[in-house]
Amino acid sequence: MMNWICIILIAIFAGVPLPANAKTQGGTPEAVLPEAQYRFGAAIEGETVQHDFIMHNKGTADLRIEKIKTG
């Protein structure tokens, strides 16, 4: 951690642009899904039903969702 602080301070004083993710390197994403499942109940055949699942990233790095599988 101390090494990153030194590198960032040197870069700031030298006027070197930092990569956009410099502050998150070494961190980990943390996906939080407050509602992991949803039951639609009775639905009329042929009717479209829909529900939005809200996911939050509580980690310190970008959360990348690369594959979604429905069940």
N, C-alpha and C positions, 0 to 999 in steps of 0.2 A: 504494500500500500504506500509506503514512504517513497519507494522508487517512482511510482506514478505521480505523486505530488511533486517531486523534484523535476521530473520530465515536463510536467504541465507548467510549472513555474518558469523553467528555463525557456520553454517554447513561447510563453506569454511575453517574457522580457525580450526575447530575440525577435518577436514579431512573426513567428512561424505559425501558419494556420494548423489547427488540430483537426484530425478526422472527426466526423460528426458523431461517431460512436465511441470516442475516446473515454468518455465518462462511464460507459457501460461495459467496456471490455473486462472480462473476468467475472462479470455478474451472471446471474441465471434468471431466466424467465420463470414466472410462477402463475400459471393459469388458475383462476378462481371462477368457478361456475356455481353461483348460489343455488340454482335450480337445475339439477342434473337430469331430471325427467319430468314429463308432463303427460297427464292422461286426458285425452280429449272427451272421453265419455261416449255417449251415443251420437252417431252422426248418420245423416241420411246418405244412402248409397249414391255415389256420383257427386256428392257435395265436396267442395274443397275445404279442408280445414288447415289452419295455420297457427303457428305459435313461434314467437321470437325468443331465443335463448340469448341472454346477455352474458358475455364473458369479460372478465377484467384481468389485466396483467398487473399483479402486485409485486413482480420481481424487478430486478435492476437491469435487465437486458431486454432487447426486443423479443416479443413472442411471435414466432412464425408458425402459422397453421398451414401445414403442407398437405394434409389429407383428412377428409371427413368421411366417415362411414355411418350410414343410417342403419337402424336395427329394427 
